[in-house]
């Protein structure tokens, strides 16, 4: 088991943000977490880094309880986060952003890790000397994921990678997530409001409401759940669904 939440509770002061979370990410899996704004998705993700620190339950990484590990040490355990809103360093170059992402990894792997990022994101290679703030939104998202990848994670956390992107970039981002999982063997925990794309990609999926897991199952099962479709897929039209089918067809074969 790569990651396991076992009865996890977390608070922001008096606010009970996570309520008895049970969630599993197995080796080599893509696990998707969907839910409305304010459901606690990002809180669940950042609690892995101790922000907020879990107040009870167990947070296990390959069987080791990391609930009390200092935040600055978590990234050295093979976990990397691409946060919501990208949070790249706008005034630094693409290459400098990637170099910052590699500060927790062995410098002897830098060349190979950089080439792996450029393989997944060729546009970053072409623009490595360009100031990051001048990239398009989709390219900035690619940089945020690339910055996480150069730390050589075994578990990649992606928080709303499609947020604010044009449809063409949304399709690219989800295809790249699939490729990273398949070709690099990286486990992925994906928080995403775009439920249609996310569930097509996922091996396993969870629905979060008010800090609680209310539904779980395979990505395929939840994609076809009447309850999930009514709550999270009603706004997606047939044209959008058809447009994503070709780029994520390989993922559904999992």
Backbone torsions as a table, in degrees:
resi	resn	phi	psi	omega
1	UNK	NA	124.0	179.5
2	UNK	-71.5	-53.7	-176.0
3	UNK	-141.3	140.1	177.9
4	UNK	-143.2	127.8	166.8
5	UNK	-96.4	127.2	179.7
6	UNK	-125.8	102.3	178.1
7	UNK	59.2	39.7	-173.5
8	UNK	-80.5	130.5	171.6
9	UNK	-118.5	146.3	175.7
10	UNK	-148.1	149.8	-176.5
11	UNK	-130.5	148.8	162.3
12	UNK	-108.7	93.7	-174.0
13	UNK	59.7	-125.3	-179.1
14	UNK	-79.9	-7.0	-176.9
15	UNK	-84.0	122.5	179.5
16	UNK	-86.6	95.0	-169.2
17	UNK	-83.6	-39.4	177.9
18	UNK	-121.8	133.8	-171.2
19	UNK	-126.7	90.4	174.4
20	UNK	66.5	46.8	-175.8
21	UNK	-72.2	127.3	169.9
22	UNK	-120.5	115.4	-174.8
23	UNK	-150.8	142.3	-178.2
24	UNK	-129.1	139.4	169.3
25	UNK	-124.5	112.4	179.3
26	UNK	-85.1	161.3	178.4
27	UNK	-54.8	129.4	175.4
28	UNK	79.1	6.2	-178.4
29	UNK	-94.1	153.6	161.5
30	UNK	-104.3	119.6	178.6
31	UNK	-116.1	128.7	-177.0
32	UNK	-109.6	139.6	176.4
33	UNK	-119.7	117.9	179.0
34	UNK	-117.8	161.2	-179.8
35	UNK	164.5	166.4	-178.4
36	UNK	-72.6	166.7	172.9
37	UNK	-56.2	136.1	179.4
38	UNK	82.9	4.1	-178.6
39	UNK	-73.9	-20.0	-179.4
40	UNK	111.4	11.6	-176.0
41	UNK	-63.2	-51.2	-179.2
42	UNK	-67.4	-33.8	176.9
43	UNK	-62.1	-42.9	177.5
44	UNK	-59.2	-43.7	-178.5
45	UNK	-63.8	-49.5	-175.2
46	UNK	-75.3	-18.3	176.3
47	UNK	-64.0	-22.5	176.4
48	UNK	-62.6	-30.4	178.4
49	UNK	-97.8	10.7	176.3
50	UNK	80.3	23.9	-179.3
51	UNK	-135.3	82.3	9.7
52	UNK	-85.8	159.7	173.7
53	UNK	-69.7	135.6	179.6
54	UNK	-65.4	143.4	-177.1
55	UNK	-95.9	-21.6	173.5
56	UNK	-163.1	165.6	-175.2
57	UNK	93.8	-173.8	-179.0
58	UNK	-125.6	140.1	173.9
59	UNK	-120.9	108.3	-170.5
60	UNK	-111.9	131.5	172.8
61	UNK	-115.5	111.4	-174.8
62	UNK	49.8	41.0	176.6
63	UNK	87.9	-9.4	-179.8
64	UNK	-94.4	131.2	178.0
65	UNK	-75.9	115.1	-178.5
66	UNK	-108.9	13.8	-177.9
67	UNK	-60.7	-25.7	-179.6
68	UNK	-109.1	6.9	-179.3
69	UNK	-71.7	132.1	178.4
70	UNK	-56.1	143.4	-173.9
71	UNK	-54.2	-41.2	-175.2
72	UNK	-71.1	-12.3	179.4
73	UNK	-96.0	-15.5	-174.7
74	UNK	-63.1	-40.3	-178.1
75	UNK	-64.3	-21.7	178.1
76	UNK	-79.3	-3.3	-179.9
77	UNK	-95.8	7.9	177.9
78	UNK	93.6	25.1	177.2
79	UNK	-118.7	136.5	176.3
80	UNK	-134.9	143.9	-177.9
81	UNK	-118.2	128.9	166.5
82	UNK	-103.2	105.0	-166.6
83	UNK	-78.5	162.7	172.7
84	UNK	-60.3	137.1	179.4
85	UNK	83.0	4.7	173.2
86	UNK	71.4	-53.7	175.5
87	UNK	54.2	42.3	173.5
88	UNK	-77.4	166.2	176.3
89	UNK	-89.6	100.9	-168.0
90	UNK	-62.6	-33.9	-175.6
91	UNK	-85.8	-11.3	177.7
92	UNK	-89.4	160.2	178.1
93	UNK	-73.8	166.8	175.1
94	UNK	-56.1	-48.0	-178.4
95	UNK	-63.0	-40.3	179.5
96	UNK	-65.1	-38.2	174.8
97	UNK	-60.5	-43.0	180.0
98	UNK	-66.6	-38.3	177.9
99	UNK	-62.0	-38.1	177.4
100	UNK	-64.5	-35.6	178.3
101	UNK	-66.3	-21.7	-176.0
102	UNK	-93.6	5.8	-173.9
103	UNK	-65.1	-22.5	-178.5
104	UNK	-96.1	1.0	-177.1
105	UNK	-109.9	169.0	-179.8
106	UNK	-67.1	120.5	-179.0
107	UNK	-60.9	-18.9	177.2
108	UNK	-67.5	-18.4	179.5
109	UNK	-96.4	0.2	-171.1
110	UNK	-55.6	-48.1	-177.1
111	UNK	-60.1	-46.1	-179.8
112	UNK	-67.0	-39.6	-179.4
113	UNK	-66.7	-39.7	178.4
114	UNK	-64.1	-42.2	179.0
115	UNK	-64.7	-35.0	177.2
116	UNK	-64.1	-42.5	177.5
117	UNK	-63.0	-43.7	179.9
118	UNK	-66.5	-29.0	175.4
119	UNK	-65.1	-44.7	-179.8
120	UNK	-75.5	-31.1	-175.2
121	UNK	-129.7	74.5	-177.0
122	UNK	-57.0	-29.7	-179.0
123	UNK	-63.8	-29.8	178.9
124	UNK	-69.4	-33.9	176.2
125	UNK	-65.1	-42.0	-179.8
126	UNK	-65.8	-27.1	-173.5
127	UNK	-117.7	25.7	-173.7
128	UNK	-63.4	-24.5	179.2
129	UNK	-95.2	-0.3	-177.4
130	UNK	-83.7	145.8	177.2
131	UNK	-64.7	131.9	-172.7
132	UNK	-61.2	-33.6	-178.2
133	UNK	-67.6	-12.8	179.3
134	UNK	-93.2	-2.5	177.3
135	UNK	-73.7	158.1	172.9
136	UNK	-69.1	167.7	179.7
137	UNK	-58.9	-42.4	179.3
138	UNK	-65.6	-39.6	178.8
139	UNK	-68.7	-35.8	175.9
140	UNK	-64.5	-37.2	177.5
141	UNK	-66.0	-39.7	176.0
142	UNK	-60.9	-39.7	178.2
143	UNK	-64.6	-41.0	179.6
144	UNK	-62.3	-41.2	178.1
145	UNK	-69.8	-42.4	178.2
146	UNK	-60.4	-40.2	178.3
147	UNK	-61.0	-36.3	176.8
148	UNK	-70.7	-37.3	-175.5
149	UNK	-68.1	-31.9	-176.9
150	UNK	-70.0	-7.9	174.6
151	UNK	-85.5	5.6	177.3
152	UNK	58.8	51.4	-178.1
153	UNK	-74.5	149.6	166.9
154	UNK	-94.6	-19.1	176.0
155	UNK	-128.9	119.9	-179.5
156	UNK	-107.7	123.8	178.1
157	UNK	-101.7	123.7	-178.4
158	UNK	-121.4	117.1	-177.0
159	UNK	-107.1	106.1	177.7
160	UNK	53.7	57.2	-177.8
161	UNK	-67.0	-19.9	-178.7
162	UNK	-96.5	0.9	-173.2
163	UNK	-61.0	123.5	174.7
164	UNK	77.0	9.0	-176.5
165	UNK	-94.8	152.6	173.3
166	UNK	-68.7	153.4	-177.3
167	UNK	-52.7	-38.4	-178.3
168	UNK	-63.4	-36.4	178.8
169	UNK	-77.2	-32.2	176.9
170	UNK	-60.0	-46.2	179.2
171	UNK	-62.6	-41.1	179.3
172	UNK	-63.6	-45.2	-177.5
173	UNK	-61.7	-44.7	-178.6
174	UNK	-68.9	-34.0	176.1
175	UNK	-65.6	-40.1	179.7
176	UNK	-66.3	-39.5	176.3
177	UNK	-58.9	-44.1	177.3
178	UNK	-60.1	-44.6	-178.1
179	UNK	-65.7	-41.2	178.8
180	UNK	-60.8	-41.9	179.5
181	UNK	-66.1	-45.5	-175.2
182	UNK	-75.9	-48.0	-173.4
183	UNK	-82.1	-33.6	-176.7
184	UNK	-99.8	-10.6	179.7
185	UNK	70.3	22.1	-178.1
186	UNK	-84.2	129.2	173.0
187	UNK	-73.9	146.8	-174.5
188	UNK	-132.0	130.4	167.5
189	UNK	-110.7	115.8	-170.5
190	UNK	-115.3	118.0	171.1
191	UNK	-97.6	126.6	-170.6
192	UNK	-156.7	133.5	174.4
193	UNK	-84.0	-22.3	179.0
194	UNK	-79.5	82.5	-169.0
195	UNK	-63.7	-36.8	-176.9
196	UNK	-60.9	-51.5	179.3
197	UNK	-61.8	-46.8	-173.5
198	UNK	-64.3	-42.7	-178.3
199	UNK	-70.9	-32.3	175.2
200	UNK	-63.6	-33.0	-175.9
201	UNK	-83.1	-26.6	-165.5
202	UNK	-82.4	142.4	166.4
203	UNK	-75.1	-46.4	178.2
204	UNK	-130.0	154.4	-177.3
205	UNK	-146.4	153.1	179.2
206	UNK	-134.2	146.4	174.3
207	UNK	-111.6	126.8	-177.1
208	UNK	-110.7	131.0	175.1
209	UNK	-136.4	126.4	176.0
210	UNK	50.2	41.5	176.1
211	UNK	79.9	8.0	-178.7
212	UNK	-125.9	144.2	171.0
213	UNK	-77.4	120.2	-177.2
214	UNK	-110.3	-12.4	-178.6
215	UNK	-159.4	142.9	176.0
216	UNK	-150.9	161.0	-179.9
217	UNK	162.2	-172.6	176.5
218	UNK	-67.0	156.3	177.1
219	UNK	-56.9	-41.8	-179.7
220	UNK	-62.5	-43.6	-178.8
221	UNK	-63.3	-43.8	-179.4
222	UNK	-71.2	-32.4	177.1
223	UNK	-61.9	-31.6	-178.4
224	UNK	-101.0	6.7	178.0
225	UNK	-75.2	129.7	179.7
226	UNK	-60.7	-37.5	-179.0
227	UNK	-66.0	-44.9	179.9
228	UNK	-68.3	-41.7	-179.1
229	UNK	-62.3	-40.2	-179.7
230	UNK	-68.4	-37.8	-174.0
231	UNK	-85.9	-34.3	-169.8
232	UNK	-125.0	-13.8	-176.0
233	UNK	-114.7	-1.8	-174.9
234	UNK	-61.3	-30.7	-177.7
235	UNK	-83.3	-6.0	-178.1
236	UNK	-94.1	121.6	-176.0
237	UNK	-85.1	169.7	-176.3
238	UNK	-63.0	-34.2	-179.7
239	UNK	-63.4	-43.1	178.8
240	UNK	-64.6	-40.9	179.8
241	UNK	-63.4	-42.4	-180.0
242	UNK	-65.0	-36.6	-177.9
243	UNK	-66.0	-28.1	-177.8
244	UNK	-90.5	-15.3	-173.2
245	UNK	-60.6	-45.8	-175.7
246	UNK	-64.5	-39.6	-174.7
247	UNK	-78.2	-16.9	-178.7
248	UNK	-118.0	10.0	-177.3
249	UNK	-60.4	-38.4	-179.1
250	UNK	-63.0	-35.8	-178.5
251	UNK	-65.9	-33.2	-177.3
252	UNK	-70.0	-14.5	179.0
253	UNK	-77.4	-7.0	178.6
254	UNK	-62.7	NA	NA
